[in-house]
Amino acid sequence: MSMSKISRFTSEAVPVAKNAVGERGEVAAPEEGSGFADYAVVSLHCLRVYLKKSYRESLDLLSEMPKILGRSGLRRPISRNTRR
């Protein structure tokens, strides 16, 4: 499955998850370590189901993304306007 499909799915799932749990202006992963926002947990669950992976496999995949971007010299996602 391509990363663009995963990104597109996530872009659609997050607003639905926020709506489902009630938008409270929460930060997805607060620095003080008080746990993930409800919408982040729901979004991750949706992504896990979409990918047909376990929670561990889903988190492993997501944790590798910054490393892949760094190794490729891409510190931030490429916008659609810069793709050729």
Secondary structure, 3 states (H helix, E strand, C coil): CCHHHHHHHHHHHHHHHHHHHCCCCCCCCCCCCCCCCHHHHHHHHHHHHHHCCCHHHHHHHHHHHHHHHHHCCCCCCCCHHHCC
